[in-house]
Amino acid sequence: MNITVSLIIFYLIILTITAFVYGNVLIILYGCILLVLIISLFRIGKMFVYIKKIKKQILIGVTILLALVFLFYWFQWRPISIKKYCNEVAITAMKKECHSDSDSCRESREREYDNSYQRCIREEGL
């Protein structure tokens, strides 16, 4: 078996295990897209000898595509993931605050939720 094929199979196995651990199927989708990009770049690297035949527009297009994928992750995917996590942390902290249904307890829980959420957002870097 070719070493490249072995590395691809290994990568897909690690990707699948990661998706099951984190419980997110989209990890597989983004991982496969990344794998296709890596294979494309690997082939472009192999064809570096024939770089004069490859048009500059293709290289610019691949660069722009990689930049767009990174920007999508950084400004869309990452903040949403952090906000989901912080919401769960804040709800857990709010439930620990008090167990009665009085107005003062409700206000205390709301305050605890807000404080925990803001603290988590700052700690995670948003």
C-alpha positions in Angstrom: 0.0 0.0 0.0 1.2 3.5 -0.8 2.4 5.5 2.1 0.1 8.4 1.1 -2.9 6.1 1.2 -1.9 4.9 4.6 -1.6 8.4 5.9 -5.0 9.3 4.5 -6.6 6.3 6.2 -4.9 7.1 9.5 -6.1 10.7 9.2 -9.7 9.6 8.6 -9.6 7.3 11.5 -8.3 10.0 13.8 -10.9 12.4 12.4 -13.7 9.9 13.1 -12.5 9.2 16.7 -12.4 13.0 17.3 -15.9 13.4 16.0 -17.2 10.7 18.3 -15.4 12.1 21.3 -16.7 15.7 20.7 -20.1 14.4 19.5 -20.0 16.7 16.4 -20.5 15.2 12.9 -19.5 18.5 11.3 -15.9 17.8 12.4 -15.9 15.0 9.8 -17.1 17.3 7.1 -14.6 20.0 7.8 -11.8 17.4 8.2 -12.6 15.9 4.8 -12.5 19.3 3.2 -9.2 19.9 4.9 -8.0 16.5 3.7 -8.9 17.4 0.1 -7.1 20.7 0.4 -4.0 19.0 1.8 -4.0 16.4 -1.0 -4.4 19.2 -3.6 -1.5 21.1 -2.1 0.6 17.9 -1.9 0.0 17.3 -5.6 0.8 20.9 -6.4 4.0 20.4 -4.4 4.8 17.3 -6.4 4.3 19.2 -9.6 6.5 22.0 -8.4 8.9 21.0 -11.2 6.2 21.9 -13.7 5.2 25.2 -11.9 5.5 27.1 -15.2 2.6 25.1 -16.6 0.4 25.8 -13.6 -1.3 29.2 -14.0 -0.9 31.7 -11.2 -4.7 32.0 -10.9 -5.0 28.5 -9.5 -2.4 29.2 -6.8 -4.1 32.5 -6.0 -7.5 30.7 -5.9 -6.2 28.1 -3.5 -4.7 30.7 -1.3 -7.9 32.7 -1.2 -9.9 29.6 -0.5 -7.7 28.7 2.5 -8.0 32.3 3.7 -11.8 32.1 3.5 -11.9 28.8 5.3 -9.7 30.2 8.1 -11.8 33.4 8.3 -15.0 31.4 8.5 -13.6 29.3 11.3 -12.2 32.3 13.3 -15.2 34.7 13.0 -18.1 32.3 12.8 -17.5 28.7 14.0 -15.2 29.5 16.9 -17.3 32.2 18.5 -20.5 30.1 18.2 -18.7 27.1 19.9 -17.4 29.3 22.7 -20.9 30.9 23.3 -22.5 27.4 23.4 -19.9 26.2 25.9 -20.2 29.3 28.1 -24.0 29.1 28.1 -23.8 25.5 29.4 -21.2 26.7 32.1 -23.5 29.6 33.1 -26.6 27.4 33.3 -24.7 25.0 35.5 -23.5 27.8 37.8 -27.0 29.3 37.9 -28.6 26.0 39.0 -26.1 25.8 41.9 -27.0 29.3 43.2 -30.3 28.6 45.1 -33.2 26.2 44.9 -36.3 28.2 45.9 -38.6 30.1 43.6 -38.6 33.5 45.4 -37.9 36.8 43.7 -34.6 37.3 45.4 -33.5 33.8 44.5 -34.5 34.4 40.8 -32.6 37.7 40.7 -29.6 35.9 42.3 -29.7 33.2 39.7 -29.9 35.7 36.9 -27.0 37.6 38.3 -25.0 34.4 38.7 -25.8 33.4 35.1 -24.7 36.8 33.7 -21.5 36.8 35.8 -20.6 33.2 34.9 -21.3 33.8 31.2 -19.3 36.9 31.0 -16.4 35.4 32.9 -16.4 32.3 30.6 -16.5 34.5 27.5 -13.5 36.5 28.7 -11.6 33.3 29.7 -12.2 31.8 26.3 -11.0 34.8 24.4 -14.0 36.5 23.0 
